[in-house]
């Protein structure tokens, strides 16, 4: 699960690095950056070391209203996979995609 917690300016960013955890010079590594701006989450990087996990969902905090639609890699997400909690201001988007390549999530 990814949690997007925007700063006061509405942006967020982070990074993730994975390797085998043992080698001084690992043969494979995964290095990913996360950026959120203007309703768009961009996850990109190098996925050389297998993560072995799926991205089950993304939770967006401090969302002021439900989006008209949500797209993952340009494809509209089924509305049953999008839940907006207006009291908490949290939007949950169920993805269930392998964490092995870059992707985008757009709130329209």
ABEGO torsion letter per residue (X at the ends): XBBBBBBAAGBBBBBBBBBAGABABBABBBBBBBBBBGGBBBBBEBBABBAGBBBABBBBBGBABBBABBBBGGBBBBAAABBBBAAAGBBBBBAGBBBABBBBBBBX
